[in-house]
Amino acid sequence: MAILPWRRRRQLAEQAKLDELNRLMSYGGAVSFVEGPPYPDQACPSWENYRLYDPTSRGGSMATEMGIATAGALWRTGDLLHRCTRSARVAKWGDRYVVVYTLVNSDGQTAYYFGGDPMRPSWPLSSEAGYGRNVRAVWSRALEVWPLYRCILDGFVSCAQPFTGVYQVGDINEFSTGEYAGLGLDDEGLRARARGCYPFYRGPGGDIVTLDITGQCPGRADLWHPRADPELDIDFWDTIDTLLTTTIDPHHNTQDN
């Protein structure tokens, strides 16, 4: 039986998307879409409820749940996902499962983002190198971020620019360590302020939003810039919400909701 033209076009479009995702995400293994709950493997049970195994799903239920879980703190992000998402699919990436979002912004530009399985976080085991500086070691005190990471997704990261977006927990390491030396931490006062803080968002230009978890003032948030003084005492969720949405769609926050 011949394949119907519309079905053939859909197959070609899906293969083209997979080819692009495999190019962008090759550092983590092969990418393939999952058509149903993996067995005998395990993945987040709620993904089936959100219809994320359905090729036609746009992830609207998950976007709504994100808003509920964060008490509306990421309202711009939720609105953007409803407006710009063309598909939201579970994919197997290497040996893990992620949700891949296809987003088309106001200029018609396509961006791919992924979020990991909140039931199987990407952080290191207690016996592995890096555990001591990772947020897992202080997770019991990171109450501010629990609603997003425990209920929705492990991060929301650009497929094209790894480490850009809302960090996966495996990449959230104590901020005063050497890997962030280019963000003004050569200043003794700022270095003391950064101690006990953890980065949760990184913009494409290298700007980083941190949250104090075990430092001088738990709950305090700052925005650090590579070539400018940091912005101190910011609103943690509102800043992430604004930076994330304007990165994906520069015109989004100027549109009428």
SVG drawing of the C-alpha trace seen along z (x, -y; Angstrom):
<svg xmlns="http://www.w3.org/2000/svg" viewBox="-4 -47 45 52">
<polyline fill="none" stroke="black" stroke-width="0.4" points="0.0,0.0 1.4,-3.4 2.2,-5.9 -0.2,-8.9 1.5,-12.1 0.7,-13.9 2.1,-11.0 5.2,-10.9 5.8,-14.6 5.4,-14.2 7.9,-11.3 10.4,-13.4 9.9,-16.4 10.4,-14.2 13.6,-12.6 14.9,-16.0 14.3,-17.1 16.0,-14.0 19.0,-14.6 19.3,-18.2 18.9,-17.1 21.5,-14.4 23.9,-17.0 23.2,-19.4 23.2,-16.9 25.9,-14.4 28.0,-15.1 25.4,-13.1 24.7,-10.2 22.1,-9.4 18.7,-10.9 15.5,-9.0 11.8,-9.8 9.9,-7.4 6.4,-6.4 5.2,-5.0 6.3,-4.6 9.6,-2.7 9.6,0.8 11.4,2.3 13.1,-1.1 11.5,-3.7 10.6,-7.3 8.6,-10.0 5.0,-8.6 3.4,-12.0 4.9,-12.3 2.2,-9.9 -0.5,-12.0 0.9,-15.0 0.7,-13.1 4.4,-13.6 4.7,-10.3 2.1,-11.6 3.8,-13.0 1.1,-15.7 1.5,-16.9 2.4,-20.5 3.0,-20.0 0.2,-22.4 -0.6,-20.3 3.0,-20.4 3.2,-24.2 0.1,-24.7 1.5,-22.4 4.7,-24.4 2.8,-27.5 0.8,-25.7 3.9,-24.1 5.8,-27.4 2.8,-29.4 2.8,-31.5 6.5,-32.5 7.3,-31.4 4.2,-32.9 6.0,-34.4 7.7,-31.0 4.3,-29.2 2.8,-31.7 5.7,-31.4 5.4,-27.6 1.7,-27.8 2.3,-30.3 5.5,-29.0 5.6,-25.2 5.1,-23.2 5.9,-19.9 6.9,-18.4 8.2,-14.8 9.9,-12.3 13.2,-11.2 15.9,-8.8 19.2,-10.6 22.1,-8.2 21.0,-6.2 18.6,-8.8 15.1,-10.1 14.4,-13.8 11.5,-16.0 12.5,-17.9 10.6,-21.1 10.4,-22.5 9.7,-26.2 9.0,-28.7 9.3,-32.4 7.7,-35.5 10.3,-35.9 9.7,-32.3 13.0,-31.1 13.1,-27.5 14.8,-26.6 15.1,-23.2 15.2,-22.9 15.2,-19.8 14.4,-19.0 15.4,-15.9 13.4,-13.4 12.7,-14.8 12.4,-11.3 16.0,-10.5 18.0,-13.7 21.3,-14.2 23.3,-14.9 26.3,-12.8 26.0,-10.0 27.4,-10.6 30.3,-8.2 31.2,-10.1 33.6,-12.9 32.0,-16.3 29.3,-15.4 30.7,-17.8 30.4,-20.9 27.1,-19.9 23.8,-21.2 22.8,-17.6 25.0,-17.9 22.8,-20.8 19.5,-19.8 17.5,-19.6 18.1,-23.3 17.2,-24.3 13.5,-24.6 13.0,-27.5 13.6,-25.4 12.0,-22.1 8.6,-22.8 10.3,-23.0 13.0,-20.3 11.0,-17.7 7.7,-18.1 8.3,-19.2 11.7,-18.9 15.4,-18.6 16.4,-21.8 15.3,-23.5 18.4,-23.7 19.1,-24.8 19.9,-21.9 22.1,-24.2 24.0,-25.8 24.7,-23.3 24.7,-25.0 22.4,-27.8 19.0,-28.0 17.8,-26.6 20.6,-24.4 20.2,-20.6 20.9,-19.7 24.1,-17.8 25.5,-21.2 24.6,-23.2 27.9,-23.5 28.8,-25.9 29.4,-29.3 32.7,-30.4 34.6,-27.5 37.2,-28.2 34.9,-27.5 33.2,-30.9 36.4,-33.0 35.6,-35.3 32.5,-36.8 34.2,-39.3 35.1,-36.7 38.6,-38.0 37.1,-40.7 37.3,-39.5 33.9,-40.9 32.1,-39.4 33.9,-36.1 32.7,-36.0 29.2,-36.9 29.3,-34.1 30.3,-31.4 27.4,-29.1 25.5,-30.3 24.6,-28.1 23.9,-29.0 20.5,-28.1 20.3,-29.9 22.9,-30.9 22.1,-33.2 23.8,-32.8 26.1,-35.7 27.3,-34.1 25.1,-36.0 24.4,-33.7 21.6,-33.8 22.6,-32.5 20.7,-31.6 22.3,-31.7 21.6,-28.3 24.2,-27.9 26.0,-31.3 25.7,-34.7 22.0,-35.1 20.1,-32.0 17.4,-32.9 19.2,-35.9 19.7,-36.0 22.2,-37.8 22.7,-38.2 26.4,-38.0 27.7,-39.5 31.0,-38.5 32.0,-42.1 30.0,-44.2 29.3,-44.6 26.8,-42.1 23.2,-43.0 22.6,-42.2 19.5,-41.2 17.4,-40.5 14.0,-38.6 15.2,-35.1 12.2,-33.7 11.2,-36.9 14.8,-37.4 15.0,-33.8 11.5,-34.1 12.4,-37.3 15.8,-36.2 14.6,-32.8 11.7,-34.1 13.5,-37.0 16.3,-34.6 13.9,-32.4 11.6,-35.1 13.0,-38.7 9.5,-40.1 7.6,-37.8 7.4,-40.1 6.3,-43.1 3.2,-41.2 -0.2,-41.4 -1.1,-38.3"/>
</svg>
